[in-house]
Amino acid sequence: MNTQSDTPRTDAQHKWVKMDKSTMAFARTLERELNAANERIKRLEEAANKMQAAIANGEGLDEACREWIKAKESKP
């Protein structure tokens, strides 16, 4: 059974650095928050690119704006 962790960087570091449970929990929380923030940035960039293309093409701007708003309001 191959289970992928949602905190692979923390798990990898834990193999080399001794951490108590509270430090490990804090590191995992930070890694999860970082991953969520990076995903939000990715969604915002993709929505901005679609909006830029819609402006350049002169069509599809309404849909691109709706996607931007959806991405902007989706908080980690």
Phi and psi restraints in degrees (range 20) as a CNS / XPLOR table:
assign (resid 1 and name C) (resid 2 and name N)
       (resid 2 and name CA) (resid 2 and name C) 1.0 -107.5 20.0 2
assign (resid 2 and name N) (resid 2 and name CA)
       (resid 2 and name C) (resid 3 and name N) 1.0 105.4 20.0 2
assign (resid 2 and name C) (resid 3 and name N)
       (resid 3 and name CA) (resid 3 and name C) 1.0 -107.1 20.0 2
assign (resid 3 and name N) (resid 3 and name CA)
       (resid 3 and name C) (resid 4 and name N) 1.0 124.5 20.0 2
assign (resid 3 and name C) (resid 4 and name N)
       (resid 4 and name CA) (resid 4 and name C) 1.0 -92.3 20.0 2
assign (resid 4 and name N) (resid 4 and name CA)
       (resid 4 and name C) (resid 5 and name N) 1.0 130.3 20.0 2
assign (resid 4 and name C) (resid 5 and name N)
       (resid 5 and name CA) (resid 5 and name C) 1.0 -77.4 20.0 2
assign (resid 5 and name N) (resid 5 and name CA)
       (resid 5 and name C) (resid 6 and name N) 1.0 151.5 20.0 2
assign (resid 5 and name C) (resid 6 and name N)
       (resid 6 and name CA) (resid 6 and name C) 1.0 -89.1 20.0 2
assign (resid 6 and name N) (resid 6 and name CA)
       (resid 6 and name C) (resid 7 and name N) 1.0 3.3 20.0 2
assign (resid 6 and name C) (resid 7 and name N)
       (resid 7 and name CA) (resid 7 and name C) 1.0 -134.2 20.0 2
assign (resid 7 and name N) (resid 7 and name CA)
       (resid 7 and name C) (resid 8 and name N) 1.0 60.3 20.0 2
assign (resid 7 and name C) (resid 8 and name N)
       (resid 8 and name CA) (resid 8 and name C) 1.0 -65.6 20.0 2
assign (resid 8 and name N) (resid 8 and name CA)
       (resid 8 and name C) (resid 9 and name N) 1.0 -33.9 20.0 2
assign (resid 8 and name C) (resid 9 and name N)
       (resid 9 and name CA) (resid 9 and name C) 1.0 -67.2 20.0 2
assign (resid 9 and name N) (resid 9 and name CA)
       (resid 9 and name C) (resid 10 and name N) 1.0 -42.4 20.0 2
assign (resid 9 and name C) (resid 10 and name N)
       (resid 10 and name CA) (resid 10 and name C) 1.0 -65.7 20.0 2
assign (resid 10 and name N) (resid 10 and name CA)
       (resid 10 and name C) (resid 11 and name N) 1.0 -44.0 20.0 2
assign (resid 10 and name C) (resid 11 and name N)
       (resid 11 and name CA) (resid 11 and name C) 1.0 -61.3 20.0 2
assign (resid 11 and name N) (resid 11 and name CA)
       (resid 11 and name C) (resid 12 and name N) 1.0 -41.6 20.0 2
assign (resid 11 and name C) (resid 12 and name N)
       (resid 12 and name CA) (resid 12 and name C) 1.0 -64.8 20.0 2
assign (resid 12 and name N) (resid 12 and name CA)
       (resid 12 and name C) (resid 13 and name N) 1.0 -41.0 20.0 2
assign (resid 12 and name C) (resid 13 and name N)
       (resid 13 and name CA) (resid 13 and name C) 1.0 -67.9 20.0 2
assign (resid 13 and name N) (resid 13 and name CA)
       (resid 13 and name C) (resid 14 and name N) 1.0 -34.7 20.0 2
assign (resid 13 and name C) (resid 14 and name N)
       (resid 14 and name CA) (resid 14 and name C) 1.0 -61.4 20.0 2
assign (resid 14 and name N) (resid 14 and name CA)
       (resid 14 and name C) (resid 15 and name N) 1.0 -27.0 20.0 2
assign (resid 14 and name C) (resid 15 and name N)
       (resid 15 and name CA) (resid 15 and name C) 1.0 -67.1 20.0 2
assign (resid 15 and name N) (resid 15 and name CA)
       (resid 15 and name C) (resid 16 and name N) 1.0 -26.2 20.0 2
assign (resid 15 and name C) (resid 16 and name N)
       (resid 16 and name CA) (resid 16 and name C) 1.0 -106.1 20.0 2
assign (resid 16 and name N) (resid 16 and name CA)
       (resid 16 and name C) (resid 17 and name N) 1.0 -25.1 20.0 2
assign (resid 16 and name C) (resid 17 and name N)
       (resid 17 and name CA) (resid 17 and name C) 1.0 -122.3 20.0 2
assign (resid 17 and name N) (resid 17 and name CA)
       (resid 17 and name C) (resid 18 and name N) 1.0 126.9 20.0 2
assign (resid 17 and name C) (resid 18 and name N)
       (resid 18 and name CA) (resid 18 and name C) 1.0 -72.9 20.0 2
assign (resid 18 and name N) (resid 18 and name CA)
       (resid 18 and name C) (resid 19 and name N) 1.0 123.4 20.0 2
assign (resid 18 and name C) (resid 19 and name N)
       (resid 19 and name CA) (resid 19 and name C) 1.0 -128.7 20.0 2
assign (resid 19 and name N) (resid 19 and name CA)
       (resid 19 and name C) (resid 20 and name N) 1.0 140.2 20.0 2
assign (resid 19 and name C) (resid 20 and name N)
       (resid 20 and name CA) (resid 20 and name C) 1.0 -76.3 20.0 2
assign (resid 20 and name N) (resid 20 and name CA)
       (resid 20 and name C) (resid 21 and name N) 1.0 172.8 20.0 2
assign (resid 20 and name C) (resid 21 and name N)
       (resid 21 and name CA) (resid 21 and name C) 1.0 -61.4 20.0 2
assign (resid 21 and name N) (resid 21 and name CA)
       (resid 21 and name C) (resid 22 and name N) 1.0 -40.6 20.0 2
assign (resid 21 and name C) (resid 22 and name N)
       (resid 22 and name CA) (resid 22 and name C) 1.0 -69.8 20.0 2
assign (resid 22 and name N) (resid 22 and name CA)
       (resid 22 and name C) (resid 23 and name N) 1.0 -37.1 20.0 2
assign (resid 22 and name C) (resid 23 and name N)
       (resid 23 and name CA) (resid 23 and name C) 1.0 -66.9 20.0 2
assign (resid 23 and name N) (resid 23 and name CA)
       (resid 23 and name C) (resid 24 and name N) 1.0 -42.0 20.0 2
assign (resid 23 and name C) (resid 24 and name N)
       (resid 24 and name CA) (resid 24 and name C) 1.0 -64.1 20.0 2
assign (resid 24 and name N) (resid 24 and name CA)
       (resid 24 and name C) (resid 25 and name N) 1.0 -42.8 20.0 2
assign (resid 24 and name C) (resid 25 and name N)
       (resid 25 and name CA) (resid 25 and name C) 1.0 -63.2 20.0 2
assign (resid 25 and name N) (resid 25 and name CA)
       (resid 25 and name C) (resid 26 and name N) 1.0 -41.4 20.0 2
assign (resid 25 and name C) (resid 26 and name N)
       (resid 26 and name CA) (resid 26 and name C) 1.0 -64.9 20.0 2
assign (resid 26 and name N) (resid 26 and name CA)
       (resid 26 and name C) (resid 27 and name N) 1.0 -44.0 20.0 2
assign (resid 26 and name C) (resid 27 and name N)
       (resid 27 and name CA) (resid 27 and name C) 1.0 -62.2 20.0 2
assign (resid 27 and name N) (resid 27 and name CA)
       (resid 27 and name C) (resid 28 and name N) 1.0 -40.8 20.0 2
assign (resid 27 and name C) (resid 28 and name N)
       (resid 28 and name CA) (resid 28 and name C) 1.0 -65.8 20.0 2
assign (resid 28 and name N) (resid 28 and name CA)
       (resid 28 and name C) (resid 29 and name N) 1.0 -40.2 20.0 2
assign (resid 28 and name C) (resid 29 and name N)
       (resid 29 and name CA) (resid 29 and name C) 1.0 -61.1 20.0 2
assign (resid 29 and name N) (resid 29 and name CA)
       (resid 29 and name C) (resid 30 and name N) 1.0 -46.0 20.0 2
assign (resid 29 and name C) (resid 30 and name N)
       (resid 30 and name CA) (resid 30 and name C) 1.0 -62.0 20.0 2
assign (resid 30 and name N) (resid 30 and name CA)
       (resid 30 and name C) (resid 31 and name N) 1.0 -41.2 20.0 2
assign (resid 30 and name C) (resid 31 and name N)
       (resid 31 and name CA) (resid 31 and name C) 1.0 -65.5 20.0 2
assign (resid 31 and name N) (resid 31 and name CA)
       (resid 31 and name C) (resid 32 and name N) 1.0 -40.3 20.0 2
assign (resid 31 and name C) (resid 32 and name N)
       (resid 32 and name CA) (resid 32 and name C) 1.0 -63.5 20.0 2
assign (resid 32 and name N) (resid 32 and name CA)
       (resid 32 and name C) (resid 33 and name N) 1.0 -42.5 20.0 2
assign (resid 32 and name C) (resid 33 and name N)
       (resid 33 and name CA) (resid 33 and name C) 1.0 -63.7 20.0 2
assign (resid 33 and name N) (resid 33 and name CA)
       (resid 33 and name C) (resid 34 and name N) 1.0 -40.5 20.0 2
assign (resid 33 and name C) (resid 34 and name N)
       (resid 34 and name CA) (resid 34 and name C) 1.0 -62.6 20.0 2
assign (resid 34 and name N) (resid 34 and name CA)
       (resid 34 and name C) (resid 35 and name N) 1.0 -44.8 20.0 2
assign (resid 34 and name C) (resid 35 and name N)
       (resid 35 and name CA) (resid 35 and name C) 1.0 -61.6 20.0 2
assign (resid 35 and name N) (resid 35 and name CA)
       (resid 35 and name C) (resid 36 and name N) 1.0 -42.0 20.0 2
assign (resid 35 and name C) (resid 36 and name N)
       (resid 36 and name CA) (resid 36 and name C) 1.0 -65.3 20.0 2
assign (resid 36 and name N) (resid 36 and name CA)
       (resid 36 and name C) (resid 37 and name N) 1.0 -42.5 20.0 2
assign (resid 36 and name C) (resid 37 and name N)
       (resid 37 and name CA) (resid 37 and name C) 1.0 -64.6 20.0 2
assign (resid 37 and name N) (resid 37 and name CA)
       (resid 37 and name C) (resid 38 and name N) 1.0 -41.5 20.0 2
assign (resid 37 and name C) (resid 38 and name N)
       (resid 38 and name CA) (resid 38 and name C) 1.0 -63.8 20.0 2
assign (resid 38 and name N) (resid 38 and name CA)
       (resid 38 and name C) (resid 39 and name N) 1.0 -38.5 20.0 2
assign (resid 38 and name C) (resid 39 and name N)
       (resid 39 and name CA) (resid 39 and name C) 1.0 -65.3 20.0 2
assign (resid 39 and name N) (resid 39 and name CA)
       (resid 39 and name C) (resid 40 and name N) 1.0 -39.7 20.0 2
assign (resid 39 and name C) (resid 40 and name N)
       (resid 40 and name CA) (resid 40 and name C) 1.0 -64.3 20.0 2
assign (resid 40 and name N) (resid 40 and name CA)
       (resid 40 and name C) (resid 41 and name N) 1.0 -42.8 20.0 2
assign (resid 40 and name C) (resid 41 and name N)
       (resid 41 and name CA) (resid 41 and name C) 1.0 -58.9 20.0 2
assign (resid 41 and name N) (resid 41 and name CA)
       (resid 41 and name C) (resid 42 and name N) 1.0 -43.3 20.0 2
assign (resid 41 and name C) (resid 42 and name N)
       (resid 42 and name CA) (resid 42 and name C) 1.0 -60.6 20.0 2
assign (resid 42 and name N) (resid 42 and name CA)
       (resid 42 and name C) (resid 43 and name N) 1.0 -45.6 20.0 2
assign (resid 42 and name C) (resid 43 and name N)
       (resid 43 and name CA) (resid 43 and name C) 1.0 -62.5 20.0 2
assign (resid 43 and name N) (resid 43 and name CA)
       (resid 43 and name C) (resid 44 and name N) 1.0 -41.4 20.0 2
assign (resid 43 and name C) (resid 44 and name N)
       (resid 44 and name CA) (resid 44 and name C) 1.0 -64.9 20.0 2
assign (resid 44 and name N) (resid 44 and name CA)
       (resid 44 and name C) (resid 45 and name N) 1.0 -41.6 20.0 2
assign (resid 44 and name C) (resid 45 and name N)
       (resid 45 and name CA) (resid 45 and name C) 1.0 -63.7 20.0 2
assign (resid 45 and name N) (resid 45 and name CA)
       (resid 45 and name C) (resid 46 and name N) 1.0 -43.4 20.0 2
assign (resid 45 and name C) (resid 46 and name N)
       (resid 46 and name CA) (resid 46 and name C) 1.0 -63.7 20.0 2
assign (resid 46 and name N) (resid 46 and name CA)
       (resid 46 and name C) (resid 47 and name N) 1.0 -41.9 20.0 2
assign (resid 46 and name C) (resid 47 and name N)
       (resid 47 and name CA) (resid 47 and name C) 1.0 -65.9 20.0 2
assign (resid 47 and name N) (resid 47 and name CA)
       (resid 47 and name C) (resid 48 and name N) 1.0 -39.7 20.0 2
assign (resid 47 and name C) (resid 48 and name N)
       (resid 48 and name CA) (resid 48 and name C) 1.0 -65.4 20.0 2
assign (resid 48 and name N) (resid 48 and name CA)
       (resid 48 and name C) (resid 49 and name N) 1.0 -39.6 20.0 2
assign (resid 48 and name C) (resid 49 and name N)
       (resid 49 and name CA) (resid 49 and name C) 1.0 -63.1 20.0 2
assign (resid 49 and name N) (resid 49 and name CA)
       (resid 49 and name C) (resid 50 and name N) 1.0 -39.9 20.0 2
assign (resid 49 and name C) (resid 50 and name N)
       (resid 50 and name CA) (resid 50 and name C) 1.0 -66.0 20.0 2
assign (resid 50 and name N) (resid 50 and name CA)
       (resid 50 and name C) (resid 51 and name N) 1.0 -38.7 20.0 2
assign (resid 50 and name C) (resid 51 and name N)
       (resid 51 and name CA) (resid 51 and name C) 1.0 -66.5 20.0 2
assign (resid 51 and name N) (resid 51 and name CA)
       (resid 51 and name C) (resid 52 and name N) 1.0 -42.5 20.0 2
assign (resid 51 and name C) (resid 52 and name N)
       (resid 52 and name CA) (resid 52 and name C) 1.0 -61.2 20.0 2
assign (resid 52 and name N) (resid 52 and name CA)
       (resid 52 and name C) (resid 53 and name N) 1.0 -43.3 20.0 2
assign (resid 52 and name C) (resid 53 and name N)
       (resid 53 and name CA) (resid 53 and name C) 1.0 -64.7 20.0 2
assign (resid 53 and name N) (resid 53 and name CA)
       (resid 53 and name C) (resid 54 and name N) 1.0 -39.7 20.0 2
assign (resid 53 and name C) (resid 54 and name N)
       (resid 54 and name CA) (resid 54 and name C) 1.0 -64.8 20.0 2
assign (resid 54 and name N) (resid 54 and name CA)
       (resid 54 and name C) (resid 55 and name N) 1.0 -39.3 20.0 2
assign (resid 54 and name C) (resid 55 and name N)
       (resid 55 and name CA) (resid 55 and name C) 1.0 -64.8 20.0 2
assign (resid 55 and name N) (resid 55 and name CA)
       (resid 55 and name C) (resid 56 and name N) 1.0 -44.4 20.0 2
assign (resid 55 and name C) (resid 56 and name N)
       (resid 56 and name CA) (resid 56 and name C) 1.0 -65.2 20.0 2
assign (resid 56 and name N) (resid 56 and name CA)
       (resid 56 and name C) (resid 57 and name N) 1.0 -38.2 20.0 2
assign (resid 56 and name C) (resid 57 and name N)
       (resid 57 and name CA) (resid 57 and name C) 1.0 -81.5 20.0 2
assign (resid 57 and name N) (resid 57 and name CA)
       (resid 57 and name C) (resid 58 and name N) 1.0 -20.0 20.0 2
assign (resid 57 and name C) (resid 58 and name N)
       (resid 58 and name CA) (resid 58 and name C) 1.0 77.2 20.0 2
assign (resid 58 and name N) (resid 58 and name CA)
       (resid 58 and name C) (resid 59 and name N) 1.0 16.9 20.0 2
assign (resid 58 and name C) (resid 59 and name N)
       (resid 59 and name CA) (resid 59 and name C) 1.0 -151.2 20.0 2
assign (resid 59 and name N) (resid 59 and name CA)
       (resid 59 and name C) (resid 60 and name N) 1.0 154.6 20.0 2
assign (resid 59 and name C) (resid 60 and name N)
       (resid 60 and name CA) (resid 60 and name C) 1.0 81.7 20.0 2
assign (resid 60 and name N) (resid 60 and name CA)
       (resid 60 and name C) (resid 61 and name N) 1.0 11.8 20.0 2
assign (resid 60 and name C) (resid 61 and name N)
       (resid 61 and name CA) (resid 61 and name C) 1.0 -67.9 20.0 2
assign (resid 61 and name N) (resid 61 and name CA)
       (resid 61 and name C) (resid 62 and name N) 1.0 -37.5 20.0 2
assign (resid 61 and name C) (resid 62 and name N)
       (resid 62 and name CA) (resid 62 and name C) 1.0 -59.3 20.0 2
assign (resid 62 and name N) (resid 62 and name CA)
       (resid 62 and name C) (resid 63 and name N) 1.0 -47.8 20.0 2
assign (resid 62 and name C) (resid 63 and name N)
       (resid 63 and name CA) (resid 63 and name C) 1.0 -64.4 20.0 2
assign (resid 63 and name N) (resid 63 and name CA)
       (resid 63 and name C) (resid 64 and name N) 1.0 -41.1 20.0 2
assign (resid 63 and name C) (resid 64 and name N)
       (resid 64 and name CA) (resid 64 and name C) 1.0 -63.5 20.0 2
assign (resid 64 and name N) (resid 64 and name CA)
       (resid 64 and name C) (resid 65 and name N) 1.0 -38.8 20.0 2
assign (resid 64 and name C) (resid 65 and name N)
       (resid 65 and name CA) (resid 65 and name C) 1.0 -65.7 20.0 2
assign (resid 65 and name N) (resid 65 and name CA)
       (resid 65 and name C) (resid 66 and name N) 1.0 -40.6 20.0 2
assign (resid 65 and name C) (resid 66 and name N)
       (resid 66 and name CA) (resid 66 and name C) 1.0 -62.5 20.0 2
assign (resid 66 and name N) (resid 66 and name CA)
       (resid 66 and name C) (resid 67 and name N) 1.0 -40.3 20.0 2
assign (resid 66 and name C) (resid 67 and name N)
       (resid 67 and name CA) (resid 67 and name C) 1.0 -65.6 20.0 2
assign (resid 67 and name N) (resid 67 and name CA)
       (resid 67 and name C) (resid 68 and name N) 1.0 -39.6 20.0 2
assign (resid 67 and name C) (resid 68 and name N)
       (resid 68 and name CA) (resid 68 and name C) 1.0 -62.1 20.0 2
assign (resid 68 and name N) (resid 68 and name CA)
       (resid 68 and name C) (resid 69 and name N) 1.0 -46.8 20.0 2
assign (resid 68 and name C) (resid 69 and name N)
       (resid 69 and name CA) (resid 69 and name C) 1.0 -61.8 20.0 2
assign (resid 69 and name N) (resid 69 and name CA)
       (resid 69 and name C) (resid 70 and name N) 1.0 -43.5 20.0 2
assign (resid 69 and name C) (resid 70 and name N)
       (resid 70 and name CA) (resid 70 and name C) 1.0 -60.5 20.0 2
assign (resid 70 and name N) (resid 70 and name CA)
       (resid 70 and name C) (resid 71 and name N) 1.0 -45.1 20.0 2
assign (resid 70 and name C) (resid 71 and name N)
       (resid 71 and name CA) (resid 71 and name C) 1.0 -65.8 20.0 2
assign (resid 71 and name N) (resid 71 and name CA)
       (resid 71 and name C) (resid 72 and name N) 1.0 -39.2 20.0 2
assign (resid 71 and name C) (resid 72 and name N)
       (resid 72 and name CA) (resid 72 and name C) 1.0 -67.7 20.0 2
assign (resid 72 and name N) (resid 72 and name CA)
       (resid 72 and name C) (resid 73 and name N) 1.0 -38.4 20.0 2
assign (resid 72 and name C) (resid 73 and name N)
       (resid 73 and name CA) (resid 73 and name C) 1.0 -80.9 20.0 2
assign (resid 73 and name N) (resid 73 and name CA)
       (resid 73 and name C) (resid 74 and name N) 1.0 -16.2 20.0 2
assign (resid 73 and name C) (resid 74 and name N)
       (resid 74 and name CA) (resid 74 and name C) 1.0 -81.1 20.0 2
assign (resid 74 and name N) (resid 74 and name CA)
       (resid 74 and name C) (resid 75 and name N) 1.0 99.1 20.0 2
assign (resid 74 and name C) (resid 75 and name N)
       (resid 75 and name CA) (resid 75 and name C) 1.0 -93.5 20.0 2
assign (resid 75 and name N) (resid 75 and name CA)
       (resid 75 and name C) (resid 76 and name N) 1.0 149.1 20.0 2
